[in-house]
Amino acid sequence: MTHFRMNSIKLLLANLLVISMHYTGLAQDISLNVIVEDIEENTGTIYLSLHDNAESFPSNNEKALRTAQIEKFDSTAEITFKNLKEGEYAISVFQDLNGNAKLDTNFIGIPKEPVGASKQTWFGRPKFSKCKFSLKKNSTISIEYMN
């Protein structure tokens, strides 16, 4: 009977391991398609950053979960972030019109180049708490420039 119990426990643990690996693999295979809309000038580079925390959002790209650049676009631009986990995210975006690889601002910090963020419908610095969205499955999000 002890031998039977040990084999049953081993079989149960093996099944749990396989199921766990299956669901872990699924959870990390979510794609997020990002569309930047209302682009007025089709010059420069569009920089995007995907954040999963308030500390890095919107502009600390060194601590961003992912970053991307789009160099060829027209009135819309599109990119896909792959292999994401289920969770809460926020996206920030700016268009570098003059090619210096940074967001240019005036003397009080107002952007001189087009900017935007996920779910942002107001002017002012975006906050993670207002821009975050839940990602549970493959999704598409659209972002419009704020200026």
C-alpha positions in Angstrom: 0.0 0.0 0.0 2.9 2.4 0.7 4.3 1.8 -2.8 0.8 2.5 -4.3 0.6 5.8 -2.3 4.0 6.9 -3.4 3.3 6.3 -7.0 -0.1 8.1 -6.7 1.6 11.1 -5.1 4.4 11.2 -7.7 1.7 11.0 -10.5 -0.3 13.8 -8.9 2.8 16.0 -8.5 3.8 15.3 -12.1 0.4 16.3 -13.3 0.4 19.5 -11.3 3.8 20.4 -12.7 2.6 19.9 -16.2 -0.6 21.9 -15.6 1.4 24.7 -13.9 3.9 24.9 -16.8 1.0 25.0 -19.3 -0.7 27.9 -17.6 2.5 29.8 -17.0 3.3 29.5 -20.7 -0.1 30.9 -21.6 0.2 33.8 -19.2 3.4 35.0 -20.8 2.2 34.8 -24.4 -0.1 37.9 -24.5 0.4 40.4 -27.3 -0.4 44.1 -27.1 -0.9 46.0 -30.4 -0.4 49.7 -30.0 -1.7 52.2 -32.6 -0.7 55.8 -32.5 -3.3 57.9 -34.3 -3.6 61.5 -35.6 0.0 61.9 -36.6 0.3 65.2 -38.3 3.9 65.1 -39.4 5.3 61.8 -40.9 8.9 62.7 -40.0 11.2 61.8 -37.1 11.0 58.8 -34.9 8.1 57.7 -32.6 9.3 56.5 -29.2 7.1 54.3 -27.1 7.6 52.9 -23.6 5.5 50.2 -21.8 5.4 50.5 -18.0 4.1 48.2 -15.3 4.6 50.6 -12.4 4.1 54.2 -11.4 7.8 54.8 -10.5 9.0 54.6 -14.1 6.0 56.1 -15.9 5.9 58.1 -18.0 9.5 59.0 -18.9 12.0 56.7 -17.1 12.8 54.5 -20.1 15.6 52.8 -18.2 13.1 51.3 -15.8 10.3 50.8 -18.4 9.3 47.2 -19.0 9.8 47.6 -22.8 10.6 50.3 -25.2 10.2 50.6 -29.0 10.8 52.9 -31.9 8.9 53.4 -35.1 10.7 55.1 -37.9 8.3 54.6 -40.9 4.7 55.8 -40.5 2.0 58.0 -42.0 -1.0 59.3 -40.2 -0.9 56.2 -38.0 1.9 54.1 -36.6 1.6 50.6 -35.2 3.8 48.2 -33.1 3.2 45.1 -31.2 4.7 44.2 -27.8 4.8 40.4 -27.5 5.3 37.8 -24.7 3.6 39.9 -22.0 2.1 38.7 -18.7 -1.4 39.4 -17.5 -1.3 42.6 -15.5 -1.7 46.4 -15.5 0.3 48.5 -17.9 0.5 52.1 -19.2 2.1 53.4 -22.3 3.8 56.7 -23.0 4.7 57.9 -26.5 6.4 60.9 -28.1 7.5 61.9 -31.6 11.0 63.1 -31.9 10.7 65.6 -34.8 14.3 67.0 -34.7 16.2 63.7 -34.4 17.9 64.3 -31.0 16.4 61.2 -29.4 14.8 63.1 -26.5 11.5 64.9 -25.8 12.1 68.6 -26.2 10.3 70.9 -23.7 10.0 74.6 -23.1 11.4 76.3 -20.1 8.5 75.2 -17.8 8.5 71.6 -19.0 5.7 71.7 -21.6 6.5 69.4 -24.5 7.4 71.0 -27.8 6.9 67.7 -29.7 3.8 65.5 -30.0 3.2 63.3 -26.9 0.5 60.9 -25.7 -0.2 58.2 -23.2 -2.7 55.3 -22.9 -6.2 56.5 -21.8 -5.0 60.1 -21.6 -7.7 62.6 -22.6 -6.5 65.6 -20.6 -3.5 68.0 -20.9 -0.8 67.7 -18.3 1.7 65.2 -17.1 0.2 61.7 -17.4 -0.1 59.6 -14.2 0.2 55.8 -14.1 -3.0 55.6 -11.9 -5.1 57.3 -14.7 -3.3 55.8 -17.7 -3.1 52.2 -16.7 -5.2 49.5 -18.3 -5.6 45.7 -17.6 -4.2 43.3 -20.0 -5.7 39.8 -19.8 -5.6 38.6 -23.4 -4.3 39.8 -26.8 -5.4 43.4 -27.2 -5.2 46.5 -29.2 -4.9 50.0 -27.7 -5.1 53.3 -29.6 -3.2 56.5 -28.5 -3.9 60.0 -29.8 -1.3 62.7 -29.5 -2.2 65.5 -27.0 -0.6 68.4 -28.9 
